[in-house]
Amino acid sequence: MLAFARLFVMLMIVLTVVYVSLSLYSRAQRRAKLEREWDEEGLEGDKRAFVKAGLVEYDSSLRRKLILGVYIVPLGLIGFIVYALNFQ
């Protein structure tokens, strides 16, 4: 049981690092896309406010929620493997 707890803690640490890295990368890509859109379309007004509004919209987007799959997929796969090996 102690080995399983150690594995779980290490897995959560690794998955958290992956999640944070992926989340920051995705947000940076969205920021770059918004800035590029501003420059290409020649919009008028405050560029910083445009980017901030776009990032607020991104925070509630499906793409941001899908990044949580970093936790769900590996833990679900491990749970399925444990179930399959013990009860089949």
N, C-alpha and C positions, 0 to 999 in steps of 0.2 A: 504494500500500500504506500509505503514511503517513496518507493521508486516511481510509482504513478504520480504522486503529488509533485515530486521533483520534475518529472517530465512535463506535467501540466504547467507548472510555474515557468519553466524555461520556454515552453511553447508559447505561452501568453506574452512573455517578454519579447520573443522574436516576432510574433505577430503584431504586437504593438509598434515595434520599430518599423516593420513593413507598412503598417497602416498609416503611421504618421508621415513616413517618407512619401508614400503614394498620395496621401492627401495634400501635402505641401506641393508636390510636383504638379498634381492636377490643378490646384488653385493658381500656381504660377503660370501654367499653360493657359488657363482661362483669362488671367490678367493680361498676358501677352496678346491673346486674341482680341480682347476688348481694345487695347491700345492700338493694335494694328487696324482694327475696324475704324477707330476714331481717325487715324491718320489717312486711311484710304478714302474714306467717304467725305473728308473735309468738313466734319461737323463743327458747329459753332457752340460756344459756351465753355463751361468748365470741364476740362478733360478728366480731372481727378474725380469730380462728382459723377461723371458718366461711368468711369471704371468702378467706383464704389457702388453705384446702383446695380451695375452688372454683377458684381461679386455678391451683393446681397441676394440677388435673384439666383445666383449659382448655389448659394448656401442651402436653398430649399429645393434644389433640383434632384432629379432621379439619379444622375451620375454620381453625385456626392453620396447618396444613400447606397449605391451599388458598391462603393468602396468598402462598406462593412462586410462584404463577402469575403474579405481577407480573414475575418474571424469565423464566419459561418461555414464556409466550404471545408477548411481543414478539420475543424472540430466535428462537423457532421460526418465527414469521411472516417475519422477516427472512431466516432460512436458507432457507425455502421460496421466497421471492421470488427470492433469488440463484440457487437451483437452477433454478427455472422459467425465468428469463431467460437463463441460460447453457446449459442443456442441453435446451431444447425448441424 
